[in-house]
Each structure stands twice: as C-alpha cells, then as structure tokens.
Amino acid sequence: MQFRWSKTIQFRSRPFDVPLPRMKDHNLCPVVAIFHAAQSTRQADANGPAFVFSVNGLLKPLRVINLWLEYVSA
C-alpha cells in the first residue's frame, strides 16, 4: 500500500510504502480487509480520510485513538 501523505510526510515529498502480507483464505487478511473497506465506502470523498465507517447513513472518519480510549476505559 502506498501513501503520498501522512503526518510525517506532509508535503508529498516522497511516497511511503507499507507492505501488506496476503494471507490466502484467512479471515484476518489485511489485503482483503483494505479492499472490503474500499468497496463498502465507495461514496466517500477521495481526498478525505483513508478509513471511514457509516453511522446512520453518514460517513464518519475512523479515529484509532477513539477506539483505544473506549477500550481502556471499559
């Protein structure tokens, strides 16, 4: 997977490659998960957040810190 922008590469000076292992016939395959996320959020803004989820028909950005805070406060 290639990113052209991140918090550390803010001016698109170089791409940032993240290798994803393909785990054939495995429920936790990251490649399948990325494709599934892209398919389920086709109406999302192409220049918006990379990961979004639907809440009552509205797309909300997935913020990992929020998920972590929910986990540690439970």
Order of alpha helices (4+ residues) and beta strands (2+ residues): beta-beta-alpha-beta-beta-alpha
